[in-house]
């Protein structure tokens, strides 16, 4: 199966500082890919790079972003504008903040659709009701007449997802859509995304810190550290048979229902401005040896995952249930 979106050796910098290095990921139609890692490892930069929605000092140094047989890096701004929102949509971390506070939800839905489609208000209303029905959003009239500040955080997030789905895009990019929500609202957002995937075969790339969300809803996982993918594979392999020491420690630091000691990861993530030598995780790794501090590990196929670690043949992963 040909991926709906694939990056090849994507490198991004802010000014003279490298942020992303040689990122290779792909997502197939109807597939959900999670990008996980600590704060500050480059996850949000990667997601925004996919639709070139970056700050003015950001620059894509090299690589490809292939979407439906088109390299998005070679498209003009106008060509890219036609894809954003229509074929590729984004759900932001706090949809309430990304919605206009002085316009009703209905006006924002109408503006979003009319920027891509020549539709009457009646046709737009039918589309809105269809999307709301698909994701079990009831009381359509009340929601559409409301302003964002009149809705709860969880409801705003679900409205943001509905807004992203208006043009029935092929791909949704979701930047931590469950953060800052209570457990009930998180469950509603996760179920909403999964229902969209099932109803429209929509592909989703989601950034999350929540390994429970990863375990429940995704198909593939990319583990990021210091602006690089350190492990990449199917969910069942990453969750139950992690190879990279960072992935193992990340999973062990996740709270469990089983009585066990909660382990943290010692030290802090590396600064992008620091000059690096060897493996970026070496100073925090309890399995590091001399080579790790001198030579940077290259990605290698190991079992059914891709891992960047000098130890990958020696790592004996434990059975870990999240």
GIBEL-V280923 format. One record per backbone hydrogen bond with DSSP energy under -0.5 kcal/mol. CO is the residue of the C=O (numbers start at 1). NH is the residue of the N-H. E is the energy in kcal/mol with one decimal. If there is no record, write none. Layout:
# GIBEL-V280923
co=CO nh=NH e=E
co=CO nh=NH e=E
This chain:
# GIBEL-V280923
co=4 nh=68 e=-1.6
co=5 nh=27 e=-2.3
co=6 nh=66 e=-3.0
co=8 nh=64 e=-1.6
co=10 nh=23 e=-2.0
co=11 nh=61 e=-1.7
co=11 nh=62 e=-1.1
co=12 nh=19 e=-2.9
co=12 nh=20 e=-2.2
co=13 nh=15 e=-0.6
co=13 nh=59 e=-2.7
co=14 nh=17 e=-2.2
co=16 nh=18 e=-0.6
co=17 nh=14 e=-2.7
co=20 nh=12 e=-1.5
co=22 nh=24 e=-0.5
co=23 nh=10 e=-1.9
co=25 nh=7 e=-2.7
co=27 nh=4 e=-2.0
co=27 nh=5 e=-1.6
co=28 nh=31 e=-1.8
co=31 nh=33 e=-0.5
co=31 nh=204 e=-2.5
co=32 nh=219 e=-3.0
co=32 nh=220 e=-1.9
co=33 nh=206 e=-2.9
co=34 nh=36 e=-0.6
co=34 nh=222 e=-2.9
co=35 nh=208 e=-1.6
co=36 nh=224 e=-3.2
co=38 nh=41 e=-1.1
co=41 nh=227 e=-1.6
co=42 nh=46 e=-2.1
co=43 nh=47 e=-2.1
co=44 nh=48 e=-2.5
co=45 nh=49 e=-2.0
co=46 nh=50 e=-1.3
co=48 nh=51 e=-0.9
co=48 nh=53 e=-3.1
co=49 nh=52 e=-1.3
co=52 nh=54 e=-0.8
co=55 nh=58 e=-1.8
co=57 nh=15 e=-2.4
co=59 nh=13 e=-2.7
co=59 nh=61 e=-0.9
co=62 nh=11 e=-2.3
co=64 nh=8 e=-2.2
co=65 nh=67 e=-0.6
co=65 nh=72 e=-3.0
co=66 nh=6 e=-2.2
co=67 nh=70 e=-1.3
co=70 nh=67 e=-3.4
co=70 nh=72 e=-0.8
co=71 nh=74 e=-2.0
co=72 nh=75 e=-0.8
co=76 nh=80 e=-2.4
co=77 nh=81 e=-2.1
co=78 nh=82 e=-1.5
co=79 nh=83 e=-0.8
co=80 nh=83 e=-0.6
co=80 nh=84 e=-2.7
co=83 nh=86 e=-0.8
co=83 nh=87 e=-2.7
co=83 nh=88 e=-2.3
co=87 nh=170 e=-1.4
co=87 nh=171 e=-1.9
co=88 nh=85 e=-3.4
co=89 nh=173 e=-2.9
co=90 nh=92 e=-0.6
co=91 nh=175 e=-2.9
co=94 nh=97 e=-0.9
co=94 nh=98 e=-1.3
co=95 nh=99 e=-1.3
co=100 nh=103 e=-1.1
co=103 nh=148 e=-0.5
co=104 nh=108 e=-1.7
co=105 nh=109 e=-2.0
co=106 nh=110 e=-2.4
co=107 nh=111 e=-2.4
co=108 nh=112 e=-1.9
co=109 nh=113 e=-2.1
co=110 nh=114 e=-2.6
co=111 nh=115 e=-1.1
co=113 nh=116 e=-1.5
co=113 nh=117 e=-3.0
co=117 nh=119 e=-1.1
co=120 nh=124 e=-2.3
co=121 nh=125 e=-2.5
co=122 nh=126 e=-2.0
co=123 nh=127 e=-2.1
co=124 nh=128 e=-2.6
co=125 nh=129 e=-2.5
co=126 nh=130 e=-2.0
co=127 nh=131 e=-2.3
co=128 nh=132 e=-2.9
co=129 nh=133 e=-2.2
co=130 nh=134 e=-2.0
co=131 nh=135 e=-1.7
co=132 nh=137 e=-3.1
co=133 nh=136 e=-1.3
co=136 nh=138 e=-0.8
co=139 nh=143 e=-2.0
co=140 nh=144 e=-2.7
co=141 nh=145 e=-1.9
co=142 nh=146 e=-0.6
co=143 nh=146 e=-0.9
co=144 nh=106 e=-2.4
co=146 nh=105 e=-2.5
co=147 nh=150 e=-2.2
co=148 nh=151 e=-1.7
co=152 nh=156 e=-2.7
co=153 nh=157 e=-2.0
co=154 nh=158 e=-1.9
co=155 nh=159 e=-2.5
co=156 nh=160 e=-2.5
co=157 nh=161 e=-1.8
co=158 nh=162 e=-2.3
co=159 nh=163 e=-2.7
co=160 nh=164 e=-1.9
co=161 nh=165 e=-1.4
co=163 nh=166 e=-0.9
co=165 nh=168 e=-2.2
co=170 nh=203 e=-2.7
co=171 nh=89 e=-2.4
co=172 nh=174 e=-0.6
co=172 nh=205 e=-2.5
co=173 nh=91 e=-3.1
co=173 nh=175 e=-0.6
co=174 nh=176 e=-1.0
co=174 nh=207 e=-2.8
co=176 nh=179 e=-1.2
co=178 nh=181 e=-1.2
co=182 nh=186 e=-2.6
co=183 nh=187 e=-2.2
co=184 nh=188 e=-1.8
co=185 nh=189 e=-2.3
co=186 nh=190 e=-2.5
co=187 nh=191 e=-2.4
co=188 nh=192 e=-2.1
co=189 nh=193 e=-2.3
co=190 nh=194 e=-2.2
co=191 nh=195 e=-2.2
co=192 nh=196 e=-1.9
co=193 nh=197 e=-2.1
co=194 nh=198 e=-2.2
co=195 nh=199 e=-2.5
co=196 nh=200 e=-2.7
co=196 nh=202 e=-0.8
co=197 nh=201 e=-1.5
co=201 nh=30 e=-0.8
co=203 nh=172 e=-2.5
co=204 nh=33 e=-2.8
co=204 nh=206 e=-0.5
co=205 nh=174 e=-2.9
co=206 nh=35 e=-2.6
co=207 nh=176 e=-1.2
co=209 nh=211 e=-0.9
co=210 nh=214 e=-1.8
co=211 nh=215 e=-2.6
co=212 nh=216 e=-1.8
co=213 nh=217 e=-2.5
co=214 nh=218 e=-1.4
co=219 nh=235 e=-2.6
co=220 nh=34 e=-2.6
co=221 nh=233 e=-2.1
co=222 nh=36 e=-2.4
co=222 nh=224 e=-0.6
co=223 nh=230 e=-2.7
co=223 nh=231 e=-1.2
co=225 nh=228 e=-1.2
co=227 nh=21 e=-2.4
co=228 nh=225 e=-2.6
co=228 nh=230 e=-0.7
co=230 nh=308 e=-2.6
co=231 nh=223 e=-3.2
co=232 nh=306 e=-2.7
co=233 nh=221 e=-2.8
co=234 nh=238 e=-2.3
co=235 nh=239 e=-3.0
co=236 nh=240 e=-1.8
co=237 nh=241 e=-1.7
co=244 nh=248 e=-2.3
co=245 nh=249 e=-2.3
co=246 nh=250 e=-2.6
co=247 nh=251 e=-2.2
co=248 nh=252 e=-2.2
co=249 nh=253 e=-1.2
co=251 nh=254 e=-1.6
co=252 nh=263 e=-1.2
co=258 nh=260 e=-0.6
co=261 nh=263 e=-0.6
co=264 nh=266 e=-0.6
co=271 nh=274 e=-1.1
co=279 nh=282 e=-1.3
co=281 nh=284 e=-1.8
co=281 nh=285 e=-0.8
co=282 nh=285 e=-0.8
co=285 nh=288 e=-0.8
co=289 nh=292 e=-1.5
co=289 nh=293 e=-0.7
co=290 nh=293 e=-1.2
co=290 nh=294 e=-0.5
co=291 nh=294 e=-1.0
co=291 nh=295 e=-2.9
co=292 nh=279 e=-3.4
co=294 nh=278 e=-0.6
co=300 nh=302 e=-0.5
co=300 nh=307 e=-2.4
co=302 nh=305 e=-2.4
co=305 nh=302 e=-2.9
co=305 nh=307 e=-0.5
co=306 nh=232 e=-2.1
co=307 nh=300 e=-1.9
co=307 nh=309 e=-0.8
co=309 nh=312 e=-1.3
co=311 nh=314 e=-2.8
co=311 nh=315 e=-1.7
co=315 nh=317 e=-0.8
co=318 nh=320 e=-0.8
co=320 nh=322 e=-0.5
